[in-house]
Amino acid sequence: MGLNIPFISGHWVRKSVVVVAAGLVTACAGAPDAGGINDPFEPTNRKIHGFNKGVDSALVGPASKGYGIVPTPVKRAVGNLADTLDLPGDIANNLLQFRLADAGENTVRLAANLTFGLFGLVDFASYAGVEGKPTDFGETLHVWGVGEGPYMELPLAGPSTARDTVGMAVDIALDPLRLALPRKEANAVTVLKLFSRLGDRDRFSDTVDSLLYESADSYAQARLLYLQNRRFELGQGSGAAAGDDGFIDPYADGPGEAAPSDDGFIDPYEDPYAQ
């Protein structure tokens, strides 16, 4: 007899997430987004950050290094497949945001990778110039006018805000693949995405290790980096100057300062905790 874990089965989550989401959305709906930092839960957030650092040091970091020995083509195929499996959720959110062109682009990307990319193992769509429009329910709430709300650090998930916490819960509970696939296949998809995140953690290990273990205040730096990059993603700008790609380097001019980067946009802190 298997364990009937509510999160795995999805039934309990889908029923309760509506109540939880409604409460959190109400809490942040009246708080307008701003360039500053709204962190009323900082003492608790710092404790959770310490816990997350411990998990990264003891488990996630070493596991990512172990995964790093996997041949690069295999890791790339896992990452490509995980990205392809994210597309149904992206399309659903594109539609909820009334961004029909983005939904169309993601649909073409999904069809191309499934058809010509060996069911998503090869990113054929990018080779064809269809980059896609990644999104999530946190962005959908932003489009609907819901405020950012307080900054939050979540156990294992890492940096977030009240709005993005709701978004993450809804994305997990109402993921089209999880709803459509049998439980075993849905759980296999979850495991695949976890391996993809380990690959991200290994890929950006220098940046992540510098942020978590070499900065004077890793909590403050992670908070700054997350909020600035997330606000840029949502087209809100940031409290500091950003490059055309939106990447903020918190170390460029000393702690708390920000400077533009010439690299492609990355959110290095998001990777180890799979937000």
C-alpha positions, 0 to 999 in steps of 0.5 A, spaced: 500 500 500 503 506 497 503 512 501 497 517 499 501 524 500 497 530 499 502 534 495 503 528 491 496 526 489 494 533 488 487 533 490 488 536 497 493 541 494 488 543 489 482 544 494 486 548 499 491 552 495 484 556 493 484 558 500 491 559 501 492 563 495 486 567 496 488 569 503 495 571 501 493 575 495 488 579 499 494 581 503 498 583 498 493 586 493 493 593 497 501 593 497 503 597 491 510 595 488 516 599 489 523 600 488 524 599 495 525 593 500 518 591 504 521 585 509 517 585 515 518 578 516 526 579 516 528 575 523 524 569 520 526 570 513 533 570 516 532 563 520 529 560 514 535 563 509 540 559 514 536 553 514 536 553 506 544 555 506 545 549 511 541 544 506 545 547 500 551 546 503 550 539 506 545 536 500 544 540 494 551 543 493 554 536 493 549 533 489 550 538 484 557 536 484 555 529 483 550 530 477 556 535 474 560 528 472 554 526 468 556 527 460 554 534 458 550 531 452 545 528 457 545 534 462 543 538 456 537 533 454 535 533 461 534 540 461 531 541 454 526 536 456 524 539 463 524 546 459 519 543 454 515 540 459 514 547 462 511 550 456 504 547 457 504 551 464 507 557 460 501 557 455 496 557 460 499 563 464 500 566 457 492 566 456 490 568 463 495 574 461 491 575 455 498 575 451 495 571 445 502 572 441 506 569 447 501 563 447 502 562 440 510 562 440 510 557 446 505 553 442 509 553 436 515 552 441 512 546 444 510 543 437 516 543 434 520 540 440 515 534 441 515 533 433 522 535 431 526 535 437 525 527 439 520 529 444 523 535 447 530 532 448 533 537 443 531 544 443 529 544 436 525 550 437 531 555 439 535 552 433 529 555 429 529 561 432 523 560 436 525 562 443 519 562 447 516 566 453 517 563 459 512 565 465 508 563 471 502 565 475 506 570 479 507 574 473 499 573 471 497 576 478 502 582 477 498 583 470 492 582 474 494 588 478 496 584 484 501 587 488 508 584 490 507 584 497 512 582 503 519 579 501 519 572 503 524 566 504 521 559 503 524 553 506 528 549 500 524 554 495 528 560 497 527 567 495 520 569 494 514 575 495 507 574 497 505 574 490 510 569 487 509 564 493 501 564 491 504 564 484 508 558 485 503 554 489 498 555 484 503 553 478 504 546 482 497 545 484 494 546 477 500 544 473 497 542 466 501 536 466 500 534 473 492 534 472 493 530 465 498 525 467 497 519 471 500 519 478 507 515 476 508 519 470 507 526 473 512 524 479 517 522 474 516 529 471 517 532 478 524 528 478 526 530 472 525 537 473 529 536 480 535 533 476 535 539 471 535 544 477 541 540 480 544 541 473 543 549 474 546 549 481 552 546 478 552 550 472 552 556 476 556 554 482 561 559 482 556 565 482 552 561 487 557 559 492 560 566 492 553 569 493 552 564 499 558 563 502 563 569 500 559 575 501 558 579 508 551 578 508 548 573 504 541 574 506 541 581 504 545 580 497 540 574 495 534 579 497 537 584 493 538 580 487 532 576 487 527 583 487 531 587 482 531 581 477 524 579 478 522 586 478 526 587 471 522 580 469 516 584 470 518 590 466 518 594 473 525 596 473 529 596 479 532 600 485 539 600 481 541 601 474 541 594 470 544 592 463 539 591 457 539 584 459 537 585 466 542 582 470 544 585 477 551 584 479 551 585 487 558 585 488 560 590 482 561 596 487 561 593 493 555 590 498 549 593 496 551 596 490 548 594 483 551 594 476 549 592 469 552 585 467 554 584 459 552 577 460 545 573 458 540 574 464 541 569 469 538 569 476 543 565 480 540 564 486 533 561 484 537 555 481 539 551 487 532 552 491 528 551 484 523 556 485 
